Amino acid sequence: MSDFAVAVPPPEQPTLEFVLAEYLRRIDRGEAVDRVLLAAEHPEIAEELKAFFDASDEVERFADVALGRLPDDQEANAWLSTAEGTWFGDYELLREIGRGGMGVIYLARQAGLNRLVGVKLLREGRMAGAIDVSRFRAEAEAAARLKHPNIVAIHEVGCHNGQHFFSMEYVEGLTLAEVVREGPLSADRAAGYLRTVAEAIEHAHREGILHRDLKPSNVLVDAEDRPRITDFGLARRTDGFGGLTLSGAIVGTPSYMSPEQAEGDRTAVGPASDVYSLGAMLYELITGRPPLQAESPLETLLLVRRAEPVRPRLLNPKIPADLETIALTCLEKNPSQRYASARALADELGRFLRREPIHARPIGRARRGVRWCRRNPVLAGLIAASITLAALASSFAFQTYRALGRTTIAVADLREANRQENDQRRLVLRERDAAQGHLYIARIQMARQAYQSADIPGMEGYLTAAKPARGESDRRGWEWYFLRGLARQERITLTGQAGLVRALAWSGDGGKLATGGEDRVLRLWDAATGRLVQRLEGHAEAILALSWSRDGARIASAGRDDTVRVWDAATGRLLRRLPVPTGGVRALAWDRDGRRLGAAAGTEILIFDPLAARVLATLRGHTEFVSSLAWSPDESRIVSGGDDRSVRVWDAVTAKPIHRFNGHTGWVNAVAWAPEGDQIASVGQDGTLRLWDAAIGSPLATRTGADGGAALALSWSPDGRSFLTAGEDRDLTVWNASDVHRIRTLRGHRATVRSAAWSPDGSQLASADDEGTVKLWSATMPADGTQTLAGSVPVKSVAWNPDGLRLAALDLDGTIRIWNPSSGRSLQTLETPDGRGKAPTWDRSGQRLAVAQDDRILVWNLQVGSEATAPLVLGGHDGPVWCVAWDPTGRLLASAGGDNAILIREGGSGRVVRTIRAPGGQVRLLCWSPDGRILATAGTADEIHLWNATTGRLVRTLAALRAGLNDLAFRPNKGDVLAAACGDGLIRLWNVDSGAERPSLVGHHGAAWSVAWSSDGQRLASAGHDATVRLWDQANGQEALVLRSHQGAVWSVAWSVDGRKIASAGVDQTVRVWDASPGYETDRSRR
């Protein structure tokens, strides 16, 4: 695993995060996870699990509709597309007459009875799954149960040659959708059709069948002008049996779907849902358009859930008021306010046709006004005020009002229609924006999962999908650019090798790369462009080892054909062919001068003078095959590793053994000597990385180097500060050589990595895998987006210098370290007396650093390029100082502590210009608003006080918190939101102007210790006791990304001024810098 998502052991009491992580891993592996059983196994978090599953299903439903996902049925339809004119059992298929989501309908002649029928064939044909077949048969059985003159009859249900079908009565005529295409129908004709259809649906309901997809295209009008209902493909039995629709699935056609269907609430769908659909059909027949329709299915679903349809008479003034009332009654959002049954609707339509009074009452203006006011409370208040004023003047204009009454009513109706349209449009925009926000976050999560699975193409696909389309707002935040940077660590991928690539070697100048493997071809590549420069052929079997002389003149290759070949690197000419004992050569290594070549041949190590073609020395001692060897920096010794599990050091001149290191429990696959000194590294089949002291012959350190099996490759960086390992886990891991901790992890290979090497100039890494893929990586760019700055004690707090080039970290022992986060170097160390420093803070210029210490404040002048002088010591407090902060201008410095005093002083002189006395206990937190006008403080009373920094007046007190406060931060730029990290794990937010609390951000398990805003205020970072840094999208309050790298509680998080880097620190004695700069730099749309 990488530092991006480090593996941790399962907790004794599994947390929600742990359980969900395991659930998602099982899903990724293709397992079918029983959600009910999972919740039962964890009763303490069962409700949280259910909420997660519900939210996940909701996002999926929105995504399916928004993205228009359809099954790929091209192959399944291959036979159907050529079926016309062929025989299908007793049926001659004449022509296609209809096509839907489940089946294709043909006009056919039934030979046995010599009649025309409709034959519906299952669309997926022989490829249909069991559920598809069951649904298809359920449709046929539902329709077959219904014997009614206005429902198309089913003749036969069967299966012929694996193709399921049913035949039905053939109705020659148009659908109602085709009829209304010519324009709205007359009131009586529309009412007559709908009464007949309602009577037929009432029959279906009495037989226990819900249609669930009533629409004009599913009603045929026969030659006698009678409507006939067809297509029971989404029908469901009301007794609960035979239902095949998944819980939460949205079924139907959006414009004719009832609100409860649009919500996916299967339990709420009943006869009233079909009544709604009948009303939608009536609405379209009399107006020429569906009641609610938008540009996409998703937007239409949102309208059905929330919006009210425009009154039909506003679209077609010829519609009788009673018929409008009938249609709108059917379209009520609340099922209980619709007609009680399809029978009741049919009876009501009968009364309308007989010109009798209908039972339904029209929706009056008052009722419409109440609905409108509920959706627009602020505007409604303004209108109410206007009406009051108008009433005072009405007595003066009564006669004028009567004269203009009709015109006014008409204008009012038109305005009402316009308002409804505008309401719908705004609702659609809001809901669409929310849905797009859900989709964006889902894509970010999928991109992260793809990265963790080494699926870089998939990761790129999700990130591309998260980009804004033309006309859409750009939702991308730091998390997108961070992941984009991770995806672009790989510079070049070299392809063309057939089979495993077993060896690679850099030229001395790092300009070229040699590769070899199972296809027996030695290839030379241009490392800058990835272009193939040369192919050198000659080996009879696989190439197992390569080495390039340091002067770049010669390349040595060896393999299973028991030969070592020396090539002229410039011309590709074979210079020497050196035979070796049977067993093949697994490793090669040139000395610095290119005069000697070491070869691991079987159980021996041969030292050649390659140009003279003679063996200078033979090193014997390994009892099994030697797999790796390397020269010492002074070239007096050789280290080797073999299948006998030993690492051995030899005198290269006398061929005598010097040391033997034991410790590996499996084959030793690779060894490497540090560029300077006496350190040796080895990796093995046991998955361990070991360091040895070659001078005294003792072990130095052991680490687990491969998370997924054997470690196979090893390479030191040219400067000796790091080394690289790779193996069966498919990752490349870079380690710090001084204390052997992981620095970064590179992902992208899909197969075992057998060879990896650092370029001679240290700028690149090369790796090769079992699928024949070779990758070149940037060695200077942090591969997992993080730089680890290691200390020796826990780190309490971090603060960025405004230039982004320096980072102050306060250790638990009071030491302040000034880091260069790019190089990982410590620039300066500042000591606080007695080790009691707290809360480092930089001024705006980046030249002064202030720290609270006991009852004083220490201010250092830290200009770049100059030595730190003794700090300025500022007193004034009668107790310990807990917090200190510069104002945005850098001219004022505020401090507070145990004496309840908040002191505001001039930063240059230290003179106190204002003292504020805070109520309650000690003041432990303070922060300035971005404009410097407000100072927020909090203390042991767990209340937040907002002070006018100029007058010292208390502006507002925010609600007391039971869980305690650990950090405060104003949103940049506007300063309109205050965030607080709380002891219960919540991130609480308040509107500064009103004091109203916003919805809390929930995600941390255990205390939240720190919060920090991005420079644009669009993202909030929080750090917690659960060893995570979490990023929150402020547009919707969703968790955008979780950063996992720390091995314990994270006490502090800080965002760089440019918004590209996040620093975090905590109990694991490290500072982590998460850098999204590579992602910003590679995104052209930002340039």
Summary of the structure (lengths in Angstrom):
residues: 1087
radius of gyration: 38.1
end to end distance: 33.5
largest distance: 124.3
contacts: 3762
relative contact order: 0.05
helix: 26%
strand: 35%
